[in-house]
Amino acid sequence: MSEKMTEHSIVPARVPEDTEDFARLFIISGPEFVPALYAGTQDKVAANCFRHRRNITSFEHAHFVKVNGENAGVILAYDWIVNKKEQVKTTLLIARYMKSKFIKQLRHLQWAGEVLGKMDDGTFYIASLAFYPQFRNQGLGTSLLLHTEEAARKAGATKLEVDAETYNEDAIRFYKRFGMNTVGEPRGTVINGQEFEFIRLSKDIRGGD
C-alpha cells in the first residue's frame, strides 16, 4: 500500500529567506550528533555557512520541499568534485563561527570529515535530509530523493550515498525502500561520553532505474 503524495514543489534554496529553516532542519537531521559535534554553536555554524557560497553547507547545494508555500523539508547534497573543491573553505568557515570551540572539537570534526565526508570519485552525497514533523510520511522524502538522483545523474555521478545513524531504523528502512543498500561496517565515535554510530548506504545509479 503506497502512501498518498502531498501536493508540493521542490525549489533551490535562497538566502536570506531560507536561512532560518535550513538551520533548524540541519539540526533536526541529527538532533543529538549535530549539537555534540559543534559544541553548542550549531545554529550559528549552520546559518552562516548556508549563506556563503562555495562551501559544502552552502545554499547552492540545498533544495527545499514546499507545501502550500511553506518549507516542509530540505536536502543538502553535492558531488565528489564539489566536495574536493570546497572542503578548505568549509573548514575555515566552521572555524570562524565556532571560534574557540573549534580547537576543542577539532578531533571530532576531523573524524566527521574523514569518515562521514569520505567520497569516492563518482559519488553524489546526501549530507542532510530532514523534515518538520508535521510533513513526514507524506511521500515528500521520496520525491526529494528522486529529484536528487536526477541531479546526480546529470552531474555524471555513478552512485548516490548517505550516512545514517544506526539507531535510526526508520531512516535506514526509508533509504532501503529507495534502493539503497548498506555498504561496509558501521563506524562510530564518542563525543563527551556520548556514543554515535553511522552506517553508509549506497545506490548504483548507472543505467537508469
Secondary structure, 3 states (H helix, E strand, C coil): CCCCCCCCEEEECCCCCCHHHHHHHHHHCCCCHHHHHHCCCHHHHHHHHHHCCCCCCCHHHEEEEEECCEEEEEEEEEEHHHHHHHHHHHHHHHHHHHCCHHHHHHHHHHHHHHHHCCCCCCEEEEEEEEECHHHCCCCHHHHHHHHHHHHHHHCCCCEEEEEEECCCHHHHHHHHHCCCEEEEEEEEEEECCEEEEEEEEEEECCCCC
